[in-house]
Amino acid sequence: DGGGGGIFSPSPAVNPLFHNYTKVWVMYCDGGSYSGARAAPVAARGGALLHFRGRHILESAVGELLADHGLASAGLLLL
C-alpha cells in the first residue's frame, strides 16, 4: 500500500501497531520478490530479454538505508 493507508498509515487509529515506525517502500517490477540473481538475461518468447536481478536491488537498497539513513541503529527490522 504505497498510498499511506493500512500498514503504511502514520495514524494510530488506522495502524495501531506500526504507526510510528519508519517505513520504506522499494518498488520492483519483475515479480520475483527480490530473489533473482541471474548473471545473464533470459530470452522470453518473442525475443525479449528478461533480467532477474532483484536480489541485487534489495541488497543495494538495504545497504543505502544502513549507510545513509539510520537503519544500522534500528532496534527492529521487518521485511
ChimeraX commands (.cxc) that place a marker at each C-alpha (Angstrom):
marker #1 position 0.00,0.00,0.00 radius 0.5
marker #1 position 2.04,2.91,-1.25 radius 0.5
marker #1 position -0.80,5.34,-0.62 radius 0.5
marker #1 position -0.15,5.84,3.09 radius 0.5
marker #1 position -3.11,3.79,4.29 radius 0.5
marker #1 position -3.15,0.41,6.00 radius 0.5
marker #1 position 0.23,-0.69,7.33 radius 0.5
marker #1 position 1.87,2.47,5.93 radius 0.5
marker #1 position -0.52,4.84,7.67 radius 0.5
marker #1 position 1.03,7.16,10.29 radius 0.5
marker #1 position -2.34,7.27,12.08 radius 0.5
marker #1 position -2.59,5.26,15.33 radius 0.5
marker #1 position -6.30,4.79,14.66 radius 0.5
marker #1 position -5.66,3.18,11.27 radius 0.5
marker #1 position -2.35,1.48,12.04 radius 0.5
marker #1 position -2.05,0.94,15.81 radius 0.5
marker #1 position 0.93,-1.44,15.64 radius 0.5
marker #1 position 3.23,0.33,13.18 radius 0.5
marker #1 position 2.07,3.96,13.02 radius 0.5
marker #1 position 5.33,5.32,14.49 radius 0.5
marker #1 position 7.71,3.00,12.62 radius 0.5
marker #1 position 9.91,4.30,9.82 radius 0.5
marker #1 position 8.64,2.78,6.58 radius 0.5
marker #1 position 10.37,2.36,3.24 radius 0.5
marker #1 position 8.64,1.34,0.01 radius 0.5
marker #1 position 11.05,-0.14,-2.55 radius 0.5
marker #1 position 9.37,-0.65,-5.93 radius 0.5
marker #1 position 10.18,-3.55,-8.20 radius 0.5
marker #1 position 8.72,-4.70,-11.46 radius 0.5
marker #1 position 9.87,-8.23,-12.27 radius 0.5
marker #1 position 7.57,-10.09,-9.88 radius 0.5
marker #1 position 10.49,-12.08,-8.47 radius 0.5
marker #1 position 10.17,-10.80,-4.89 radius 0.5
marker #1 position 13.79,-9.59,-4.89 radius 0.5
marker #1 position 15.05,-13.16,-5.20 radius 0.5
marker #1 position 16.55,-13.17,-8.70 radius 0.5
marker #1 position 20.33,-13.23,-9.06 radius 0.5
marker #1 position 20.95,-14.39,-12.62 radius 0.5
marker #1 position 24.14,-13.10,-14.20 radius 0.5
marker #1 position 22.76,-13.31,-17.74 radius 0.5
marker #1 position 19.32,-12.36,-19.06 radius 0.5
marker #1 position 16.74,-14.97,-20.02 radius 0.5
marker #1 position 15.26,-14.95,-23.52 radius 0.5
marker #1 position 11.47,-14.84,-23.44 radius 0.5
marker #1 position 9.04,-15.68,-26.22 radius 0.5
marker #1 position 9.20,-13.01,-28.85 radius 0.5
marker #1 position 12.89,-12.34,-28.22 radius 0.5
marker #1 position 12.59,-10.02,-25.23 radius 0.5
marker #1 position 15.37,-10.34,-22.68 radius 0.5
marker #1 position 14.37,-10.63,-19.03 radius 0.5
marker #1 position 16.80,-9.63,-16.28 radius 0.5
marker #1 position 16.24,-11.29,-12.90 radius 0.5
marker #1 position 18.45,-9.29,-10.53 radius 0.5
marker #1 position 16.06,-8.42,-7.74 radius 0.5
marker #1 position 18.36,-9.72,-5.02 radius 0.5
marker #1 position 20.98,-7.16,-6.04 radius 0.5
marker #1 position 18.37,-4.39,-5.95 radius 0.5
marker #1 position 17.33,-5.39,-2.42 radius 0.5
marker #1 position 20.95,-5.63,-1.24 radius 0.5
marker #1 position 21.66,-2.16,-2.64 radius 0.5
marker #1 position 18.54,-0.66,-1.08 radius 0.5
marker #1 position 19.31,-2.12,2.36 radius 0.5
marker #1 position 22.95,-1.04,2.04 radius 0.5
marker #1 position 21.85,2.53,1.31 radius 0.5
marker #1 position 19.46,2.50,4.28 radius 0.5
marker #1 position 22.20,1.14,6.56 radius 0.5
marker #1 position 24.87,3.58,5.42 radius 0.5
marker #1 position 22.93,6.80,4.94 radius 0.5
marker #1 position 19.52,6.62,6.60 radius 0.5
marker #1 position 19.99,5.27,10.13 radius 0.5
marker #1 position 18.92,1.67,9.61 radius 0.5
marker #1 position 22.09,0.50,11.37 radius 0.5
marker #1 position 20.74,1.87,14.65 radius 0.5
marker #1 position 17.29,0.28,14.28 radius 0.5
marker #1 position 16.11,-1.86,17.17 radius 0.5
marker #1 position 13.85,-3.99,14.96 radius 0.5
marker #1 position 13.68,-4.62,11.21 radius 0.5
marker #1 position 10.65,-6.06,9.44 radius 0.5
marker #1 position 10.88,-7.05,5.79 radius 0.5
marker link #1:1,2 radius 0.2
marker link #1:2,3 radius 0.2
marker link #1:3,4 radius 0.2
marker link #1:4,5 radius 0.2
marker link #1:5,6 radius 0.2
marker link #1:6,7 radius 0.2
marker link #1:7,8 radius 0.2
marker link #1:8,9 radius 0.2
marker link #1:9,10 radius 0.2
marker link #1:10,11 radius 0.2
marker link #1:11,12 radius 0.2
marker link #1:12,13 radius 0.2
marker link #1:13,14 radius 0.2
marker link #1:14,15 radius 0.2
marker link #1:15,16 radius 0.2
marker link #1:16,17 radius 0.2
marker link #1:17,18 radius 0.2
marker link #1:18,19 radius 0.2
marker link #1:19,20 radius 0.2
marker link #1:20,21 radius 0.2
marker link #1:21,22 radius 0.2
marker link #1:22,23 radius 0.2
marker link #1:23,24 radius 0.2
marker link #1:24,25 radius 0.2
marker link #1:25,26 radius 0.2
marker link #1:26,27 radius 0.2
marker link #1:27,28 radius 0.2
marker link #1:28,29 radius 0.2
marker link #1:29,30 radius 0.2
marker link #1:30,31 radius 0.2
marker link #1:31,32 radius 0.2
marker link #1:32,33 radius 0.2
marker link #1:33,34 radius 0.2
marker link #1:34,35 radius 0.2
marker link #1:35,36 radius 0.2
marker link #1:36,37 radius 0.2
marker link #1:37,38 radius 0.2
marker link #1:38,39 radius 0.2
marker link #1:39,40 radius 0.2
marker link #1:40,41 radius 0.2
marker link #1:41,42 radius 0.2
marker link #1:42,43 radius 0.2
marker link #1:43,44 radius 0.2
marker link #1:44,45 radius 0.2
marker link #1:45,46 radius 0.2
marker link #1:46,47 radius 0.2
marker link #1:47,48 radius 0.2
marker link #1:48,49 radius 0.2
marker link #1:49,50 radius 0.2
marker link #1:50,51 radius 0.2
marker link #1:51,52 radius 0.2
marker link #1:52,53 radius 0.2
marker link #1:53,54 radius 0.2
marker link #1:54,55 radius 0.2
marker link #1:55,56 radius 0.2
marker link #1:56,57 radius 0.2
marker link #1:57,58 radius 0.2
marker link #1:58,59 radius 0.2
marker link #1:59,60 radius 0.2
marker link #1:60,61 radius 0.2
marker link #1:61,62 radius 0.2
marker link #1:62,63 radius 0.2
marker link #1:63,64 radius 0.2
marker link #1:64,65 radius 0.2
marker link #1:65,66 radius 0.2
marker link #1:66,67 radius 0.2
marker link #1:67,68 radius 0.2
marker link #1:68,69 radius 0.2
marker link #1:69,70 radius 0.2
marker link #1:70,71 radius 0.2
marker link #1:71,72 radius 0.2
marker link #1:72,73 radius 0.2
marker link #1:73,74 radius 0.2
marker link #1:74,75 radius 0.2
marker link #1:75,76 radius 0.2
marker link #1:76,77 radius 0.2
marker link #1:77,78 radius 0.2
marker link #1:78,79 radius 0.2
view
